[in-house]
Structures are given as C-alpha cells and as structure tokens.
C-alpha cells in the first residue's frame, strides 16, 4: 500500500456521495435528496472542502440517504471518529478486501465476501438472487478500455484488514479484469471499526 496523503471526513462524504450519484441503484435517491435540499449536483461533482456550509450540506445528505452520523442503515455501528488517508492499494491487497456483510454480496461471492470469488461465479454465469450480472461485466469492460473509476472507500481497524464501504460494483469490476493496476482508495481506520466492518 502506498499512502498518498491525509484525507478527511469531508472528503470521504463527498467521495461516497459522488460514487452513489453515478450509481444505477442509488443515483436517483441522491438526486432526490439534492433537489429536496435545494442543491445542484455540483455540490458533489465539484466539492470545495474549504466551504464549511457545503461540507455540512453533504453530511446532511449522506445522513438522509444512508444514515451517516445517525447510527442507522448502512452506518449502524459506524465509529464517530475515523482516521482517513488516501492510498494506492496493490492488486494483491485489493483481492483481499471483503464486501460488506450484506446478503447480496455474501450470495454473489459464495459466502466468502471476496471479490475474486464473486468474479469467478459471475464468469460461471451464476447470479445472486437472480439479479443480472451485466453491470459488473460492463464496468470491467470499461476498465479494460482505460476508463478511470472514482476511489473506493475501504475501512477497518487496521489497513491490512479492510472491508468495502463504497464501491462494491467497481471492486467487482477490478476483480473481473484481474486487478490490472493499483487502485486509488480512501481508507478509514478506527479501533472500534470492527463493530461495523465484521
């Protein structure tokens, strides 16, 4: 792992929402939240971390859409104080990242929560809960064509035992493509992260 620098909660929140903005599954919910709060997509696509009001607005949006800072939904048992860094994760390290403990990702990976196992099952034509695998395949093809993906967000008690917080589809696409390169990530660590990242 090559540490690129210090990150922050504000950068993580913006990165998380930016990833979900482009998601087929979550994008509509993020756009609805932006509209309800009277904000444009530029709040996410061009974040200014020096703007305290914009940082507060993004945190409120992530709270409304995913329960961030409210101990609910995706962020139930998520620590309040996390150390964030920007890093490049090697292919071997990325292959060891686990999916979040959620039924779909458990099923897709055959119980291991490992992206390499999910990729093998996708290549074998297996589906989780009969959900089509085409988004993973399309994303892996885009990666092979040279498209750059937003950073993954990974968390754990230590940097050598990480769970994906945001970017599961992209992580799976990297696995399908054979992890061809180092992966840019935001990495959050906290002594109590094990309560969330089991």
N, C-alpha and C positions, 0 to 999 in steps of 0.2 A: 504494500500500500504506500502510495506517495501522497503525503499530506501537502495540499496546495496552499492552505491558509485557514485562518479562523473564519467561521461563519457565525450566524446568529439565528435566534428565534424568528426574527422578522424575515430573514432570507428564506428560512425553511417554510414559513407560512406562504410566502409568495410563490416559492417553487412548487409547493404542494398544490395550491390553487391553480397555478399555471398548467401543471400536468393534468389536472382534472378538467380544466377548461377545454382542452383538446380531446378529451375522452368521449367516445360514443356513449358510454354508460352514464358518466357523471356530468358531462358538459352542460346539459340542459338545466340541471339543478343549480349549477354555479351561475349560469347566465340569469336564471330567475332570481337568485339571491342578489346579484349585482343590480338588476333592474329594481327590485323591491327597495334596495337601499339608495337608489338614485345614482349609481356609479356606472361608468363605462368600462369596457373590457381593458382599457388602458391602465386601470388600477392594477391589473395582473400582468399585462403584456409589457408594460414599461414601469416597473416598480422603482420608486425613489425611496430608499431606506432612510434618507435624511428627513423625510416628511413624516412627522410623528402622527399626524391625523390619518394619513394613508395607511401607515402600519396598523393603527388601531382599527381602521375600517376592514383591512384584510383579516385581522384576527377575529373580528366580529363575524365576518362572512364564513370563515372556517368553523367558528362555533355554531353558526346557524345551520350549515350544511352537513357538518360531520361531528359536532360535539366537542370541538377543541376547547380546552380550558374549562370544560363543564363536566368532566368525568362521565361522559356518556358516549354511546355509539362507538365509532372506531377508536375514540380516545379514552375509553373507560380504562381506568388504572394507569393512564399515561402520566409519567412524572411531570411535576410543575417546573423543575429545574433541570435542564438538559444542556450539556456542552456540545456545541455544533462545530464541525470542521468540514472544509471542502477537501476532497481527496480523489485520487485516481485509484481504482480498485483493479487488481490484476485479474485476468481470466480465471485463474485457479481460485482466487478469493471470491469472485463473483459466483462461481459454481457452487461455493459452499454456503451462500446466503440462503436463508429459508423464507418461504412465503409466510404471510400472516396466518395465524391459527384460525382458519375460516373454512367452512365445509367445502366450498367450491374448489379452493386451492389444494385442500387435502385430497379431494377426489381426483383432481386433474393430475396430481403428482403420484397417485397410487399410494398415498399415505405418508410419503417421506417429507413433503413440503419442500423438495429440492427442485429447482428449475430444470436441471438436466434430466431428471426422471419425468417431469411433465413434458419436456421436449420429445423424449423417446416415445411417450404414449401418444402425443399428437401426431408424430410421424407414423405411428402404427395405426392411425385412424380412430383412436379412442377419444371419446368426448366425456366431459364431466356434466352430468345431469342433462345430457343431450343438447348442451349449448354448443353452437358451431365454433370450430377452431380457426376459421378463416381470418379473424382479426390478428391472431398471433402470426399466422403464415404471411399475411400481407405486411405486417410490421417487420418480420425478419427479411422479407424481400427488399423492403425499403432500406433496411440497414445495410444489406449487401450492395445495394446500388449507391451507397455512400451517404444516405440521409443521416443527419446528426439528431440524436434524441436529447430531450431535457435530462438533467441529472436525476438519478434515482435517489430516493431518500431511504436510508438504512439506519436502523437503531439497534442498540444492545447495551448490555452492561459494560462490555469491552469491545474494542474494534475488531477482535478476531472471532466474534460470535454474533453475527448480525441477522436481523430479520427485516424484510422489506416493509416499510411503512407506506410508501407511494411509489408506483411504477411497476406493478406486477406484470402488466402486459409487455412493457419494454424489457423487463428482466427475462421474460419467457422468450421474447424475440431474440435477445442476445444468445440465449441457450440454443435456440433452433439454428442460429447462424454459427454455432460453435464457439461462441465468445471470441470473436476475431480480434478484439482490441481491448485495451484498458478502458474502464467505464468511469465517467465522471459521476461523483456521488456527493450528496450531503450526508454526513454521518453524525448521528446523535448518540451520545453515551451518558448514562446516569447509573449510579449504584442500584437504584430501585427499578431500572428498566425491565428487569426480569418479571415484574408483576404484570407488565404488558406484553413484552416480547418473549413469550414462553416457547 
